[in-house]
Amino acid sequence: MLDKVMSIADASINVGIKLISLAIVLQVVFSEVPFLGGGNVISTLIGIVNELGSHGLVGLLAALLIYRLLDSDVKKELSE
């Protein structure tokens, strides 16, 4: 049961990462992201990084946690 939930969560994270990557590429190429109503994805990501950076040690720990979670998913996907 837990394995099934974990596999669904992993698949959802992979889809999310791919959609964010697609949105960044579309914004660079077309300067507007059609499926997000013209939202500014790059500015949002920069804002998140700035927000984490402005909170000192807590922001650094949060950034490291996010990196660790995403890094293990990417390594696992590349090894498959």
C-alpha positions in Angstrom: 0.0 0.0 0.0 2.7 2.4 1.0 4.8 1.5 -2.1 1.8 2.4 -4.3 1.4 5.8 -2.6 5.1 6.5 -3.0 5.1 5.5 -6.7 2.1 7.9 -7.3 3.9 10.7 -5.4 7.1 10.1 -7.4 5.2 10.2 -10.7 3.5 13.4 -9.6 6.8 15.0 -8.8 8.3 14.0 -12.1 5.3 15.4 -14.0 5.5 18.7 -12.0 9.3 19.0 -12.7 8.7 18.4 -16.4 5.9 21.0 -16.5 8.0 23.6 -14.8 10.8 22.9 -17.2 8.4 23.2 -20.2 7.1 26.4 -18.8 10.6 27.9 -18.5 11.5 26.9 -22.1 8.2 28.3 -23.4 8.7 31.6 -21.5 12.3 31.9 -22.9 11.1 31.2 -26.5 7.7 33.0 -26.6 8.1 35.3 -23.5 4.6 34.1 -22.4 3.4 30.7 -21.1 0.1 29.8 -22.8 -1.1 27.1 -20.4 -0.5 29.3 -17.3 -2.5 32.3 -18.5 0.7 34.2 -19.4 2.2 33.9 -15.9 5.8 34.8 -15.4 7.4 31.5 -14.3 11.0 32.7 -14.3 10.2 35.6 -12.0 8.3 33.3 -9.7 11.3 30.9 -9.4 13.7 33.8 -8.8 11.3 35.2 -6.2 11.3 31.8 -4.4 15.1 31.7 -4.4 15.3 35.3 -3.1 12.8 34.5 -0.4 14.8 31.5 0.8 18.0 33.5 0.6 16.6 36.4 2.7 15.8 34.1 5.6 19.4 33.2 6.4 20.1 29.8 7.9 16.5 28.6 7.8 16.3 29.5 4.1 19.6 27.7 3.5 18.3 24.6 5.2 15.1 24.7 3.3 17.0 25.0 0.0 19.3 22.1 0.9 16.2 20.0 1.8 14.5 20.8 -1.5 17.8 20.1 -3.4 18.2 16.8 -1.6 14.7 15.6 -2.3 14.9 16.6 -6.0 18.4 15.3 -6.5 17.6 11.8 -5.3 14.6 11.7 -7.7 16.7 12.9 -10.6 19.4 10.4 -9.9 16.9 7.5 -9.6 15.2 8.5 -12.9 18.6 8.7 -14.7 19.6 5.3 -13.5 16.5 3.7 -14.9 
